[in-house]
């Protein structure tokens, strides 16, 4: 994954988690993502994180067209 795509994907993921858990605290969202195995301790997306983003974005796209 390119560095810009990785950055924006991570940004989307943390915002999405923040919305789901009703928090604006980035550290809380990061901790949740790490606990779920979506982001590693170094802050990079894991394979599970990439897959989660792809699935969620696909679901959101489908909902837009329904």
N, CA, C and O atoms as CSV, one atom per row, in Angstrom:
chain,resi,resn,atom,element,x,y,z
A,1,UNK,N,N,0.855,-1.170,0.000
A,1,UNK,CA,C,0.000,0.000,0.000
A,1,UNK,C,C,0.904,1.237,0.000
A,1,UNK,O,O,1.881,1.298,0.746
A,2,UNK,N,N,0.571,2.214,-0.839
A,2,UNK,CA,C,1.385,3.430,-0.877
A,2,UNK,C,C,1.209,4.219,0.412
A,2,UNK,O,O,0.219,4.058,1.125
A,3,UNK,N,N,2.170,5.060,0.694
A,3,UNK,CA,C,2.132,5.778,1.971
A,3,UNK,C,C,0.926,6.712,2.080
A,3,UNK,O,O,0.344,6.830,3.158
A,4,UNK,N,N,0.540,7.374,0.996
A,4,UNK,CA,C,-0.627,8.265,1.043
A,4,UNK,C,C,-1.907,7.461,1.208
A,4,UNK,O,O,-2.783,7.849,1.982
A,5,UNK,N,N,-2.029,6.352,0.498
A,5,UNK,CA,C,-3.220,5.511,0.631
A,5,UNK,C,C,-3.290,4.942,2.042
A,5,UNK,O,O,-4.365,4.877,2.638
A,6,UNK,N,N,-2.152,4.533,2.570
A,6,UNK,CA,C,-2.094,4.012,3.944
A,6,UNK,C,C,-2.528,5.091,4.938
A,6,UNK,O,O,-3.298,4.819,5.860
A,7,UNK,N,N,-2.032,6.310,4.747
A,7,UNK,CA,C,-2.385,7.419,5.638
A,7,UNK,C,C,-3.886,7.662,5.642
A,7,UNK,O,O,-4.503,7.721,6.706
A,8,UNK,N,N,-4.486,7.807,4.444
A,8,UNK,CA,C,-5.909,8.120,4.359
A,8,UNK,C,C,-6.770,6.945,4.809
A,8,UNK,O,O,-7.851,7.147,5.362
A,9,UNK,N,N,-6.309,5.739,4.580
A,9,UNK,CA,C,-7.038,4.562,5.054
A,9,UNK,C,C,-7.045,4.521,6.573
A,9,UNK,O,O,-8.073,4.245,7.191
A,10,UNK,N,N,-5.895,4.795,7.170
A,10,UNK,CA,C,-5.788,4.811,8.637
A,10,UNK,C,C,-6.645,5.945,9.204
A,10,UNK,O,O,-7.314,5.774,10.224
A,11,UNK,N,N,-6.622,7.089,8.547
A,11,UNK,CA,C,-7.427,8.237,8.962
A,11,UNK,C,C,-8.919,7.878,8.935
A,11,UNK,O,O,-9.649,8.162,9.884
A,12,UNK,N,N,-9.360,7.253,7.842
A,12,UNK,CA,C,-10.759,6.847,7.712
A,12,UNK,C,C,-11.121,5.860,8.816
A,12,UNK,O,O,-12.170,5.988,9.447
A,13,UNK,N,N,-10.257,4.878,9.049
A,13,UNK,CA,C,-10.515,3.850,10.049
A,13,UNK,C,C,-10.675,4.463,11.439
A,13,UNK,O,O,-11.616,4.125,12.157
A,14,UNK,N,N,-9.781,5.347,11.819
A,14,UNK,CA,C,-9.850,5.952,13.150
A,14,UNK,C,C,-11.091,6.828,13.298
A,14,UNK,O,O,-11.713,6.840,14.360
A,15,UNK,N,N,-11.457,7.559,12.250
A,15,UNK,CA,C,-12.691,8.346,12.285
A,15,UNK,C,C,-13.911,7.439,12.396
A,15,UNK,O,O,-14.839,7.723,13.153
A,16,UNK,N,N,-13.903,6.361,11.645
A,16,UNK,CA,C,-15.009,5.409,11.657
A,16,UNK,C,C,-15.170,4.788,13.053
A,16,UNK,O,O,-16.284,4.690,13.566
A,17,UNK,N,N,-14.076,4.380,13.648
A,17,UNK,CA,C,-14.117,3.806,14.998
A,17,UNK,C,C,-14.594,4.854,16.002
A,17,UNK,O,O,-15.380,4.550,16.899
A,18,UNK,N,N,-14.119,6.075,15.847
A,18,UNK,CA,C,-14.559,7.156,16.733
A,18,UNK,C,C,-16.060,7.375,16.661
A,18,UNK,O,O,-16.710,7.590,17.684
A,19,UNK,N,N,-16.615,7.320,15.453
A,19,UNK,CA,C,-18.058,7.474,15.284
A,19,UNK,C,C,-18.813,6.309,15.911
A,19,UNK,O,O,-19.828,6.508,16.578
A,20,UNK,N,N,-18.318,5.098,15.699
A,20,UNK,CA,C,-18.978,3.911,16.243
A,20,UNK,C,C,-19.001,3.915,17.768
A,20,UNK,O,O,-19.979,3.492,18.384
A,21,UNK,N,N,-17.921,4.393,18.368
A,21,UNK,CA,C,-17.783,4.356,19.822
A,21,UNK,C,C,-18.073,5.712,20.473
A,21,UNK,O,O,-17.837,5.905,21.665
A,22,UNK,N,N,-18.583,6.631,19.679
A,22,UNK,CA,C,-18.989,7.952,20.190
A,22,UNK,C,C,-17.871,8.654,20.964
A,22,UNK,O,O,-18.067,9.140,22.078
A,23,UNK,N,N,-16.700,8.689,20.338
A,23,UNK,CA,C,-15.566,9.388,20.954
A,23,UNK,C,C,-14.846,10.227,19.909
A,23,UNK,O,O,-14.766,9.851,18.740
A,24,UNK,N,N,-14.330,11.357,20.341
A,24,UNK,CA,C,-13.512,12.202,19.474
A,24,UNK,C,C,-12.041,12.125,19.875
A,24,UNK,O,O,-11.195,12.812,19.302
A,25,UNK,N,N,-11.751,11.291,20.856
A,25,UNK,CA,C,-10.376,11.153,21.326
A,25,UNK,C,C,-9.631,10.177,20.421
A,25,UNK,O,O,-9.956,8.990,20.369
A,26,UNK,N,N,-8.642,10.682,19.720
A,26,UNK,CA,C,-7.894,9.873,18.756
A,26,UNK,C,C,-7.160,8.733,19.455
A,26,UNK,O,O,-7.056,7.638,18.902
A,27,UNK,N,N,-6.654,8.971,20.654
A,27,UNK,CA,C,-5.943,7.913,21.368
A,27,UNK,C,C,-6.879,6.766,21.754
A,27,UNK,O,O,-6.476,5.603,21.759
A,28,UNK,N,N,-8.112,7.097,22.071
A,28,UNK,CA,C,-9.102,6.057,22.377
A,28,UNK,C,C,-9.399,5.238,21.133
A,28,UNK,O,O,-9.435,4.009,21.191
A,29,UNK,N,N,-9.611,5.912,20.005
A,29,UNK,CA,C,-9.878,5.217,18.738
A,29,UNK,C,C,-8.682,4.347,18.348
A,29,UNK,O,O,-8.859,3.222,17.880
A,30,UNK,N,N,-7.481,4.857,18.537
A,30,UNK,CA,C,-6.273,4.092,18.224
A,30,UNK,C,C,-6.169,2.849,19.110
A,30,UNK,O,O,-5.831,1.767,18.630
A,31,UNK,N,N,-6.455,3.005,20.384
A,31,UNK,CA,C,-6.402,1.875,21.314
A,31,UNK,C,C,-7.438,0.807,20.919
A,31,UNK,O,O,-7.145,-0.388,20.964
A,32,UNK,N,N,-8.625,1.232,20.541
A,32,UNK,CA,C,-9.662,0.289,20.114
A,32,UNK,C,C,-9.206,-0.448,18.861
A,32,UNK,O,O,-9.347,-1.667,18.768
A,33,UNK,N,N,-8.659,0.289,17.899
A,33,UNK,CA,C,-8.180,-0.328,16.656
A,33,UNK,C,C,-7.072,-1.342,16.935
A,33,UNK,O,O,-7.043,-2.415,16.332
A,34,UNK,N,N,-6.174,-1.006,17.837
A,34,UNK,CA,C,-5.093,-1.929,18.184
A,34,UNK,C,C,-5.636,-3.160,18.905
A,34,UNK,O,O,-5.188,-4.276,18.645
A,35,UNK,N,N,-6.589,-2.967,19.803
A,35,UNK,CA,C,-7.181,-4.091,20.529
A,35,UNK,C,C,-7.933,-5.032,19.594
A,35,UNK,O,O,-7.997,-6.236,19.840
A,36,UNK,N,N,-8.502,-4.482,18.521
A,36,UNK,CA,C,-9.231,-5.290,17.545
A,36,UNK,C,C,-8.297,-5.888,16.488
A,36,UNK,O,O,-8.737,-6.647,15.624
A,37,UNK,N,N,-7.015,-5.545,16.561
A,37,UNK,CA,C,-6.044,-6.087,15.616
A,37,UNK,C,C,-6.079,-5.437,14.242
A,37,UNK,O,O,-5.635,-6.029,13.259
A,38,UNK,N,N,-6.606,-4.221,14.173
A,38,UNK,CA,C,-6.713,-3.516,12.895
A,38,UNK,C,C,-5.489,-2.653,12.606
A,38,UNK,O,O,-5.170,-2.378,11.449
A,39,UNK,N,N,-4.812,-2.233,13.662
A,39,UNK,CA,C,-3.592,-1.429,13.557
A,39,UNK,C,C,-2.569,-2.044,14.499
A,39,UNK,O,O,-2.893,-2.382,15.638
A,40,UNK,N,N,-1.329,-2.190,14.027
A,40,UNK,CA,C,-0.287,-2.763,14.874
A,40,UNK,C,C,0.247,-1.700,15.833
A,40,UNK,O,O,-0.129,-0.531,15.748
A,41,UNK,N,N,1.108,-2.110,16.727
A,41,UNK,CA,C,1.664,-1.187,17.722
A,41,UNK,C,C,2.479,-0.064,17.095
A,41,UNK,O,O,2.625,1.005,17.687
A,42,UNK,N,N,3.016,-0.305,15.885
A,42,UNK,CA,C,3.782,0.718,15.183
A,42,UNK,C,C,2.893,1.726,14.461
A,42,UNK,O,O,3.385,2.706,13.903
A,43,UNK,N,N,1.579,1.481,14.474
A,43,UNK,CA,C,0.638,2.410,13.847
A,43,UNK,C,C,0.287,2.076,12.418
A,43,UNK,O,O,-0.435,2.832,11.769
A,44,UNK,N,N,0.783,0.957,11.908
A,44,UNK,CA,C,0.471,0.566,10.531
A,44,UNK,C,C,-0.768,-0.332,10.503
A,44,UNK,O,O,-1.056,-1.050,11.461
A,45,UNK,N,N,-1.482,-0.275,9.397
A,45,UNK,CA,C,-2.625,-1.161,9.227
A,45,UNK,C,C,-2.157,-2.601,9.125
A,45,UNK,O,O,-1.142,-2.895,8.492
A,46,UNK,N,N,-2.895,-3.478,9.744
A,46,UNK,CA,C,-2.623,-4.905,9.601
A,46,UNK,C,C,-3.423,-5.419,8.400
A,46,UNK,O,O,-4.224,-4.679,7.828
A,47,UNK,N,N,-3.213,-6.664,8.023
A,47,UNK,CA,C,-4.005,-7.246,6.941
A,47,UNK,C,C,-5.482,-7.239,7.315
A,47,UNK,O,O,-6.344,-6.980,6.475
A,48,UNK,N,N,-5.765,-7.525,8.581
A,48,UNK,CA,C,-7.152,-7.492,9.054
A,48,UNK,C,C,-7.732,-6.080,8.951
A,48,UNK,O,O,-8.908,-5.906,8.632
A,49,UNK,N,N,-6.904,-5.086,9.222
A,49,UNK,CA,C,-7.345,-3.694,9.117
A,49,UNK,C,C,-7.682,-3.311,7.692
A,49,UNK,O,O,-8.690,-2.651,7.443
A,50,UNK,N,N,-6.843,-3.723,6.757
A,50,UNK,CA,C,-7.086,-3.434,5.337
A,50,UNK,C,C,-8.376,-4.112,4.888
A,50,UNK,O,O,-9.189,-3.511,4.186
A,51,UNK,N,N,-8.557,-5.357,5.292
A,51,UNK,CA,C,-9.762,-6.105,4.925
A,51,UNK,C,C,-11.008,-5.448,5.530
A,51,UNK,O,O,-12.035,-5.327,4.862
A,52,UNK,N,N,-10.916,-5.029,6.783
A,52,UNK,CA,C,-12.034,-4.372,7.460
A,52,UNK,C,C,-12.434,-3.097,6.710
A,52,UNK,O,O,-13.619,-2.854,6.483
A,53,UNK,N,N,-11.456,-2.296,6.334
A,53,UNK,CA,C,-11.729,-1.051,5.613
A,53,UNK,C,C,-12.417,-1.347,4.289
A,53,UNK,O,O,-13.402,-0.697,3.940
A,54,UNK,N,N,-11.904,-2.321,3.554
A,54,UNK,CA,C,-12.506,-2.675,2.269
A,54,UNK,C,C,-13.956,-3.116,2.452
A,54,UNK,O,O,-14.825,-2.707,1.683
A,55,UNK,N,N,-14.225,-3.939,3.455
A,55,UNK,CA,C,-15.584,-4.425,3.691
A,55,UNK,C,C,-16.522,-3.298,4.111
A,55,UNK,O,O,-17.647,-3.215,3.619
A,56,UNK,N,N,-16.073,-2.439,5.007
A,56,UNK,CA,C,-16.916,-1.349,5.488
A,56,UNK,C,C,-17.204,-0.334,4.386
A,56,UNK,O,O,-18.332,0.140,4.257
A,57,UNK,N,N,-16.191,-0.001,3.596
A,57,UNK,CA,C,-16.409,0.957,2.516
A,57,UNK,C,C,-17.354,0.381,1.466
A,57,UNK,O,O,-18.177,1.101,0.901
A,58,UNK,N,N,-17.232,-0.917,1.207
A,58,UNK,CA,C,-18.127,-1.569,0.264
A,58,UNK,C,C,-19.560,-1.548,0.800
A,58,UNK,O,O,-20.495,-1.282,0.044
A,59,UNK,N,N,-19.740,-1.818,2.064
A,59,UNK,CA,C,-21.074,-1.808,2.677
A,59,UNK,C,C,-21.667,-0.394,2.635
A,59,UNK,O,O,-22.857,-0.232,2.363
A,60,UNK,N,N,-20.858,0.610,2.897
A,60,UNK,CA,C,-21.348,1.977,2.847
A,60,UNK,C,C,-21.735,2.383,1.432
A,60,UNK,O,O,-22.712,3.106,1.239
A,61,UNK,N,N,-20.979,1.925,0.443
A,61,UNK,CA,C,-21.286,2.227,-0.953
A,61,UNK,C,C,-22.608,1.579,-1.355
A,61,UNK,O,O,-23.423,2.200,-2.038
A,62,UNK,N,N,-22.820,0.349,-0.940
A,62,UNK,CA,C,-24.068,-0.354,-1.247
A,62,UNK,C,C,-25.244,0.375,-0.602
A,62,UNK,O,O,-26.294,0.533,-1.225
A,63,UNK,N,N,-25.073,0.818,0.639
A,63,UNK,CA,C,-26.145,1.540,1.337
A,63,UNK,C,C,-26.489,2.844,0.631
A,63,UNK,O,O,-27.649,3.255,0.633
A,64,UNK,N,N,-25.501,3.505,0.027
A,64,UNK,CA,C,-25.751,4.766,-0.682
A,64,UNK,C,C,-26.664,4.554,-1.884
A,64,UNK,O,O,-27.445,5.440,-2.230
A,65,UNK,N,N,-26.576,3.412,-2.511
A,65,UNK,CA,C,-27.333,3.148,-3.736
A,65,UNK,C,C,-28.655,2.441,-3.477
A,65,UNK,O,O,-29.410,2.206,-4.420
A,66,UNK,N,N,-28.957,2.098,-2.250
A,66,UNK,CA,C,-30.241,1.445,-1.934
A,66,UNK,C,C,-31.348,2.441,-1.811
A,66,UNK,O,O,-32.490,2.065,-1.549
